[in-house]
């Protein structure tokens, strides 16, 4: 089992920045992929960004150039730096950990991000 705890959400002004953190614990040695997804009310959960153990990253089209994902394998942490935030970035952000083939996936409980205009 893997436990994921997100932190850093809250309220930010449009154009502002925010950093999310996700702490992983448990059987994390097999968790090759880590990342962030988000879900806004009435919408499907969507990819924000993922990062593999080797540092390879993927980003959702809507956040490319504005968000940066990073991970610290020594601390079992993954981060999401969000810049130039827009009202449409408002959502619950979920941390993900998955094995290399994504056969096993674990999710955090989510952290709310609100963007004011």
Secondary structure, DSSP 4 states (H G I P E B T S, - for coil): -EEEEEE--EEEETT--EEEEEEEEESGGG--EEEEEEE-TTS--EEEEEEETT--EEE-TTTTTTEEEEEETTTTEEEEEE-S--GGG-EEEEEEEE-TTSSSEEE---EEEEEE-
